[in-house]
Amino acid sequence: VEAALGCIVATCNDLDKNGEMLTESDINDLKEHINKCDIIAVIVTKIMPKFTTESSIQEQACLALEALAKSTYSVNTELIELFKHYINNGLIQKQLILARDERITNERNKAYPSRVARVLDISI
């Protein structure tokens, strides 16, 4: 799980660094692939609640959410709507607060949930 979350972070970061090299066809393919799975739901309703005692998974989940929100994917209106849905339901905020206050044990990495909140312009 941790490795898969790390792959999301790496892919999003790579897209941001090399986005200008993507063709329109590449971008359309990426949009279609990300929409086939509600990745935000997988992270905030499945992974984070299931692995509550795995600090490193909580950290990677936060980094994946941050990367998705900041990346080239963020121009994807369906992804934006998914973020809004989980923000409006309070699910993202709940998981970020739990990650910060209870689940992440490394003091330096407790900042990860706040970084996600900042990018999404929400309070936790």
PyMOL commands that set and color helices and strands:
alter all, ss='L'
color gray80, all
select helices_A, chain A and resi 2-21+24-35+39-50+55-70+72-75+77-88+91-103+107-120
alter helices_A, ss='H'
color red, helices_A
deselect
rebuild
show_as cartoon
